[in-house]
Amino acid sequence: MPDRNEMETGRDADQMNGRTTARSGTSNRGFASMDRSRQREIASKGGRAAHQKGTAHEWTADEARVAGRKGGETVSRDREHMAAIGREGGGARSASARRRALSQRNEAVVEDRSRVARAQRGDEAEREMTG
């Protein structure tokens, strides 16, 4: 049986092509069966109406802070997810350190070659003067 994402993708494709097909276990009625743009349009009208009526909720800084903390606590309970985030961050940090070290080594090599070249030119100039 296809998973939910496959069913939604199929339904969206049918709706974009102007086809409405009845599948077992699905319905062509209701908000969820509409395409995304139509859902957004209706939701937007509802939001505007709520603001005009004065019943729309507007977040205060404190409410937003509490909600963000609550979401963070919920996400951090998933240890596997947090470990994956840490690995990704650690990988980015070590990659950055490697690039920085490589760049510094390349600069050092260029500087050493310049010093050697200057020394060789100096030796040649000294030989010409004494020679």
ZAKERO-114056 format. One record per residue: z, x, y of N, C-alpha, C in turn. Coordinates in steps of 0.02 Angstrom, whole numbers, padded with zeros to 5 digits. Example, Ala and Ser with C-alpha at 12.3 -4.5 7.8 and 13.67 -1.06 7.14 Angstrom:
MIMAR, 00390, 00660, -00284, 00390, 00615, -00225, 00390, 00660, -00165
MIMAR, 00354, 00642, -00112, 00357, 00684, -00053, 00394, 00645, 00002
//
This chain:
MIMAR, 00000, 00042, -00059, 00000, 00000, 00000, 00000, 00044, 00062
MIMAR, -00040, 00030, 00113, -00042, 00072, 00173, 00024, 00067, 00211
MIMAR, 00042, 00122, 00244, 00103, 00120, 00285, 00090, 00084, 00350
MIMAR, 00142, 00074, 00389, 00138, 00034, 00450, 00087, 00063, 00500
MIMAR, 00085, 00130, 00507, 00038, 00161, 00554, -00034, 00147, 00534
MIMAR, -00048, 00150, 00469, -00116, 00136, 00446, -00135, 00064, 00460
MIMAR, -00087, 00017, 00450, -00101, -00053, 00463, -00114, -00065, 00537
MIMAR, -00072, -00034, 00580, -00080, -00043, 00652, -00147, -00014, 00675
MIMAR, -00164, 00044, 00649, -00227, 00076, 00667, -00286, 00032, 00648
MIMAR, -00283, 00004, 00587, -00336, -00041, 00565, -00341, -00103, 00608
MIMAR, -00284, -00131, 00625, -00283, -00191, 00666, -00310, -00175, 00735
MIMAR, -00288, -00120, 00765, -00312, -00100, 00831, -00388, -00091, 00831
MIMAR, -00414, -00059, 00778, -00486, -00047, 00774, -00523, -00113, 00769
MIMAR, -00496, -00159, 00729, -00528, -00225, 00723, -00528, -00261, 00790
MIMAR, -00473, -00258, 00826, -00469, -00293, 00890, -00515, -00261, 00942
MIMAR, -00521, -00195, 00941, -00566, -00162, 00988, -00638, -00181, 00974
MIMAR, -00654, -00194, 00911, -00722, -00213, 00892, -00733, -00288, 00898
MIMAR, -00682, -00325, 00923, -00689, -00397, 00933, -00680, -00437, 00869
MIMAR, -00656, -00405, 00816, -00646, -00441, 00753, -00572, -00458, 00746
MIMAR, -00559, -00518, 00725, -00491, -00535, 00706, -00493, -00556, 00634
MIMAR, -00461, -00517, 00592, -00464, -00530, 00521, -00394, -00546, 00496
MIMAR, -00390, -00593, 00451, -00326, -00610, 00421, -00316, -00567, 00360
MIMAR, -00260, -00533, 00357, -00242, -00492, 00299, -00180, -00523, 00268
MIMAR, -00171, -00513, 00205, -00111, -00540, 00175, -00050, -00506, 00205
MIMAR, -00001, -00546, 00225, 00060, -00518, 00254, 00055, -00504, 00329
MIMAR, -00002, -00516, 00360, -00008, -00504, 00432, -00031, -00569, 00465
MIMAR, -00023, -00571, 00531, -00043, -00630, 00568, -00081, -00609, 00630
MIMAR, -00126, -00651, 00652, -00162, -00637, 00713, -00129, -00672, 00773
MIMAR, -00070, -00698, 00762, -00035, -00734, 00815, 00023, -00692, 00841
MIMAR, 00040, -00702, 00904, 00100, -00671, 00932, 00087, -00606, 00969
MIMAR, 00139, -00585, 01004, 00137, -00526, 01047, 00118, -00463, 01009
MIMAR, 00147, -00454, 00950, 00136, -00392, 00911, 00065, -00386, 00887
MIMAR, 00029, -00441, 00880, -00039, -00437, 00855, -00089, -00423, 00911
MIMAR, -00066, -00425, 00974, -00112, -00412, 01031, -00126, -00338, 01037
MIMAR, -00181, -00321, 01068, -00195, -00250, 01079, -00147, -00224, 01133
MIMAR, -00139, -00158, 01134, -00090, -00126, 01177, -00100, -00142, 01251
MIMAR, -00161, -00144, 01274, -00173, -00156, 01346, -00152, -00227, 01365
MIMAR, -00163, -00276, 01321, -00142, -00344, 01335, -00066, -00349, 01335
MIMAR, -00032, -00315, 01289, 00041, -00314, 01288, 00068, -00285, 01353
MIMAR, 00039, -00230, 01375, 00062, -00198, 01437, 00052, -00243, 01497
MIMAR, -00004, -00278, 01498, -00019, -00324, 01553, 00034, -00380, 01557
MIMAR, 00050, -00409, 01500, 00100, -00463, 01499, 00169, -00436, 01517
MIMAR, 00188, -00379, 01489, 00254, -00350, 01504, 00259, -00333, 01578
MIMAR, 00206, -00308, 01607, 00206, -00291, 01678, 00218, -00353, 01721
MIMAR, 00187, -00408, 01702, 00198, -00471, 01739, 00271, -00492, 01735
MIMAR, 00300, -00484, 01676, 00370, -00502, 01667, 00416, -00459, 01710
MIMAR, 00400, -00395, 01713, 00441, -00349, 01754, 00436, -00367, 01828
MIMAR, 00376, -00381, 01852, 00367, -00400, 01922, 00405, -00465, 01938
MIMAR, 00401, -00513, 01892, 00435, -00577, 01902, 00511, -00567, 01906
MIMAR, 00537, -00525, 01862, 00610, -00512, 01862, 00632, -00480, 01927
MIMAR, 00592, -00434, 01953, 00609, -00403, 02017, 00607, -00454, 02074
MIMAR, 00556, -00497, 02074, 00552, -00548, 02127, 00610, -00596, 02123
MIMAR, 00631, -00613, 02063, 00686, -00660, 02053, 00753, -00627, 02068
MIMAR, 00755, -00560, 02064, 00817, -00524, 02077, 00859, -00514, 02015
MIMAR, 00832, -00525, 01957, 00870, -00517, 01895, 00851, -00453, 01857
MIMAR, 00807, -00413, 01885, 00787, -00352, 01851, 00844, -00301, 01854
MIMAR, 00851, -00263, 01802, 00903, -00212, 01800, 00877, -00147, 01830
MIMAR, 00914, -00121, 01877, 00897, -00055, 01905, 00954, -00008, 01890
MIMAR, 00938, 00049, 01860, 00988, 00096, 01837, 01020, 00133, 01895
MIMAR, 01086, 00140, 01892, 01120, 00185, 01939, 01121, 00254, 01907
MIMAR, 01138, 00304, 01947, 01140, 00372, 01921, 01192, 00377, 01865
MIMAR, 01249, 00343, 01873, 01301, 00346, 01822, 01279, 00313, 01757
MIMAR, 01247, 00255, 01762, 01222, 00221, 01702, 01171, 00265, 01665
MIMAR, 01126, 00295, 01703, 01075, 00338, 01673, 01108, 00398, 01639
MIMAR, 01158, 00427, 01670, 01193, 00485, 01642, 01225, 00466, 01576
MIMAR, 01261, 00409, 01574, 01294, 00387, 01513, 01243, 00373, 01458
MIMAR, 01188, 00340, 01476, 01136, 00324, 01426, 01105, 00388, 01399
MIMAR, 01093, 00437, 01442, 01064, 00500, 01420, 01111, 00537, 01374
MIMAR, 01176, 00536, 01390, 01225, 00569, 01347, 01228, 00535, 01279
MIMAR, 01226, 00468, 01280, 01229, 00430, 01217, 01167, 00447, 01174
MIMAR, 01109, 00450, 01205, 01048, 00467, 01168, 01052, 00538, 01140
MIMAR, 01078, 00584, 01179, 01084, 00653, 01156, 01131, 00658, 01098
MIMAR, 01186, 00621, 01100, 01233, 00622, 01044, 01201, 00594, 00981
MIMAR, 01162, 00542, 00988, 01128, 00511, 00931, 01079, 00560, 00900
MIMAR, 01038, 00592, 00941, 00988, 00639, 00916, 01023, 00699, 00882
MIMAR, 01077, 00722, 00912, 01109, 00783, 00886, 01144, 00771, 00819
MIMAR, 01153, 00708, 00799, 01181, 00695, 00733, 01133, 00713, 00678
MIMAR, 01070, 00713, 00693, 01019, 00731, 00643, 01014, 00807, 00640
MIMAR, 01052, 00837, 00594, 01058, 00910, 00591, 00991, 00943, 00575
MIMAR, 00951, 00911, 00533, 00886, 00939, 00516, 00841, 00943, 00578
MIMAR, 00841, 00890, 00617, 00801, 00888, 00679, 00824, 00942, 00728
MIMAR, 00890, 00948, 00735, 00917, 00998, 00782, 00900, 01069, 00758
MIMAR, 00902, 01080, 00692, 00884, 01146, 00665, 00811, 01162, 00680
MIMAR, 00768, 01111, 00673, 00697, 01122, 00687, 00686, 01138, 00761
MIMAR, 00721, 01104, 00805, 00716, 01119, 00877, 00739, 01190, 00890
MIMAR, 00794, 01210, 00859, 00820, 01278, 00869, 00772, 01331, 00844
MIMAR, 00742, 01318, 00786, 00693, 01367, 00760, 00635, 01373, 00807
MIMAR, 00611, 01317, 00833, 00554, 01319, 00879, 00571, 01357, 00943
MIMAR, 00630, 01344, 00970, 00652, 01379, 01030, 00662, 01453, 01017
MIMAR, 00693, 01469, 00960, 00704, 01539, 00942, 00639, 01575, 00931
MIMAR, 00591, 01541, 00901, 00525, 01571, 00890, 00491, 01586, 00956
MIMAR, 00496, 01539, 01003, 00465, 01549, 01069, 00499, 01607, 01105
MIMAR, 00564, 01611, 01099, 00601, 01665, 01133, 00583, 01733, 01103
MIMAR, 00581, 01737, 01037, 00565, 01801, 01007, 00492, 01821, 01019
MIMAR, 00447, 01771, 01022, 00377, 01786, 01036, 00371, 01813, 01107
MIMAR, 00408, 01784, 01153, 00407, 01807, 01222, 00434, 01879, 01227
MIMAR, 00488, 01892, 01190, 00516, 01960, 01190, 00467, 02010, 01160
MIMAR, 00432, 01989, 01107, 00382, 02034, 01077, 00326, 02050, 01126
MIMAR, 00301, 01998, 01161, 00248, 02009, 01211, 00271, 02055, 01266
MIMAR, 00333, 02046, 01289, 00360, 02088, 01342, 00366, 02160, 01319
MIMAR, 00391, 02170, 01258, 00398, 02238, 01230, 00330, 02271, 01221
MIMAR, 00281, 02234, 01196, 00214, 02261, 01187, 00184, 02281, 01254
MIMAR, 00193, 02239, 01304, 00167, 02254, 01370, 00199, 02318, 01398
MIMAR, 00265, 02324, 01389, 00299, 02385, 01413, 00275, 02447, 01376
MIMAR, 00264, 02440, 01310, 00239, 02497, 01272, 00169, 02517, 01295
MIMAR, 00126, 02466, 01307, 00059, 02481, 01331, 00061, 02515, 01399
MIMAR, 00105, 02493, 01443, 00112, 02525, 01508, 00136, 02597, 01500
MIMAR, 00182, 02609, 01454, 00208, 02676, 01442, 00152, 02722, 01415
MIMAR, 00111, 02695, 01370, 00056, 02735, 01342, 00007, 02753, 01397
MIMAR, -00010, 02706, 01440, -00056, 02719, 01495, -00026, 02772, 01541
MIMAR, 00038, 02765, 01555, 00072, 02813, 01599, 00071, 02883, 01568
MIMAR, 00086, 02887, 01503, 00086, 02952, 01468, 00016, 02984, 01469
MIMAR, -00035, 02943, 01458, -00104, 02969, 01459, -00122, 02994, 01529
MIMAR, -00099, 02958, 01580, -00112, 02980, 01649, -00078, 03046, 01662
MIMAR, -00016, 03053, 01639, 00022, 03115, 01650, -00013, 03173, 01615
MIMAR, -00036, 03161, 01553, -00071, 03214, 01516, -00135, 03232, 01552
MIMAR, -00173, 03182, 01575, -00236, 03195, 01610, -00222, 03235, 01674
MIMAR, -00170, 03218, 01711, -00154, 03255, 01772, -00135, 03327, 01756
MIMAR, -00097, 03335, 01702, -00076, 03402, 01682, -00137, 03444, 01662
MIMAR, -00183, 03412, 01625, -00243, 03449, 01604, -00285, 03467, 01665
MIMAR, -00292, 03422, 01712, -00330, 03437, 01773, -00296, 03493, 01812
MIMAR, -00230, 03491, 01812, -00193, 03543, 01848, -00203, 03611, 01816
MIMAR, -00203, 03613, 01749, -00214, 03676, 01713, -00284, 03703, 01728
MIMAR, -00334, 03659, 01729, -00403, 03679, 01742, -00409, 03706, 01813
MIMAR, -00376, 03672, 01860, -00379, 03694, 01931, -00346, 03762, 01937
MIMAR, -00290, 03773, 01901, -00256, 03837, 01904, -00299, 03892, 01875
MIMAR, -00333, 03879, 01820, -00378, 03928, 01790, -00435, 03945, 01837
MIMAR, -00462, 03894, 01870, -00517, 03907, 01917, -00494, 03952, 01974
MIMAR, -00433, 03940, 01997, -00409, 03980, 02054, -00395, 04051, 02033
MIMAR, -00371, 04061, 01972, -00355, 04129, 01948, -00412, 04162, 01913
MIMAR, -00460, 04123, 01893, -00514, 04146, 01850, -00570, 04178, 01881
//
